Amino acid sequence: MSKPRVSLTLTLLQAREAAMSFFRPSLNQHGLTEQQWRVIRILSQQGELEIYRLAEQACILKPSMTGVLVRMEAAGLVCRRKAEQDQRRVLVKLADKGVACFDSMSQSMEANYQQLQDQFGEQKLQQLLGLLEELKQVRR
């Protein structure tokens, strides 16, 4: 019997947990979940998006995204509105408080990123990011 192959998906999840250990303290300090930070970061970079696109980019299932956005809207971090041309489409953007949150967190998140890079190595981190980008393009 041959030895089983190393699990790519499990290894990726374990690597994600190792990377997140650098960022979770900052998220906890600001009272944000990982999902909320992903939404804030994506909206700060992309601007207003349809909910389905935001869910896709943030890797959050659509039913879960609804709950995340309800809580973020109640906290004043995001605003939702129906598209003028098609009332079925819902658009989301950062509210002023969400923009301020991103601005205030950016410095600590960059410091966390730098700490991770210092331990892992800049060249290896860039190589890893490049390989992960290539892996994202692989489709069945």
C-alpha positions in Angstrom: 0.0 0.0 0.0 1.4 3.4 -1.0 1.8 6.2 1.5 -1.0 8.8 1.3 -0.2 12.1 -0.3 0.2 15.2 1.9 -3.2 17.0 2.1 -2.9 20.2 0.2 -6.2 21.6 1.6 -5.3 20.7 5.2 -1.8 22.2 4.8 -3.3 25.4 3.3 -5.7 25.7 6.3 -2.9 25.1 8.8 -0.7 27.7 7.0 -3.7 30.2 7.1 -4.0 29.7 10.8 -0.2 30.3 11.3 -0.5 33.5 9.2 -3.6 34.7 11.0 -1.9 34.4 14.4 0.0 37.5 13.4 -3.2 39.5 12.6 -5.9 38.2 15.1 -4.6 40.3 18.0 -5.2 43.5 16.0 -8.6 42.4 14.9 -9.6 41.5 18.5 -8.2 44.9 19.7 -10.5 46.6 17.2 -13.5 44.3 17.9 -13.6 42.9 14.4 -14.0 39.4 13.1 -11.9 38.1 10.3 -14.8 38.2 7.9 -15.6 41.9 8.8 -11.9 42.8 8.2 -12.0 41.1 4.8 -15.1 43.0 3.9 -13.6 46.3 5.0 -10.3 45.7 3.2 -12.0 44.7 0.0 -14.4 47.6 0.0 -11.5 50.0 0.8 -9.6 48.7 -2.2 -12.5 48.2 -4.7 -15.1 50.7 -3.7 -18.8 49.9 -3.9 -19.6 46.3 -4.9 -22.6 44.1 -5.4 -23.2 41.7 -2.5 -22.5 38.6 -4.5 -19.2 40.0 -5.8 -18.2 41.0 -2.3 -19.0 37.5 -1.0 -17.1 35.9 -3.8 -14.0 38.0 -3.2 -14.1 37.7 0.6 -14.7 33.9 0.4 -17.8 34.2 2.5 -20.9 32.2 1.6 -23.8 34.4 0.6 -26.1 33.4 3.5 -23.3 34.1 5.9 -22.5 37.4 4.1 -26.0 38.6 4.9 -25.5 38.3 8.6 -22.0 39.8 8.5 -23.4 42.8 6.6 -26.4 43.2 8.9 -24.0 43.4 11.9 -21.6 45.7 10.1 -24.4 48.0 9.0 -25.7 48.2 12.6 -22.2 49.1 13.7 -22.1 51.9 11.1 -19.2 50.3 9.1 -21.0 49.8 5.8 -24.0 51.1 3.9 -26.2 49.1 1.6 -28.5 50.3 -1.1 -30.5 48.9 -4.0 -29.2 49.6 -7.5 -31.2 52.3 -9.3 -31.4 50.3 -12.5 -32.3 47.0 -10.9 -33.9 46.9 -7.5 -32.9 43.3 -7.1 -29.2 44.2 -7.0 -27.9 45.4 -3.6 -24.7 47.4 -3.5 -22.4 47.8 -0.4 -19.8 50.4 0.4 -17.9 51.5 3.4 -19.5 54.1 5.6 -17.4 56.9 7.0 -16.8 54.8 10.2 -15.7 51.9 8.0 -13.2 54.1 6.2 -11.9 55.4 9.6 -11.7 51.8 10.8 -9.6 50.8 7.8 -7.3 53.9 8.3 -6.8 53.3 12.0 -6.1 49.5 11.5 -3.8 49.8 8.5 -0.7 50.8 10.5 -1.0 47.9 12.9 -1.9 45.4 10.2 1.2 46.5 8.2 3.3 46.0 11.3 1.9 42.5 11.7 2.6 41.8 8.0 6.2 43.1 8.5 6.7 40.8 11.5 5.5 37.8 9.5 7.7 38.8 6.6 10.7 39.2 9.0 10.2 35.7 10.3 9.4 34.0 7.0 11.6 36.1 4.7 10.6 38.7 2.1 11.7 36.6 -0.9 9.9 33.4 0.3 6.8 35.4 1.1 6.7 37.0 -2.4 7.3 33.5 -3.9 4.5 32.1 -1.8 2.1 34.8 -2.9 3.0 34.3 -6.5 2.5 30.5 -6.2 -0.9 31.0 -4.5 -2.0 33.4 -7.2 -1.1 30.8 -9.8 -3.0 28.1 -7.8 -6.1 30.4 -7.7 -6.1 30.2 -11.5 -6.2 26.4 -11.6 -9.7 25.2 -12.5 -11.2 21.8 -13.0 
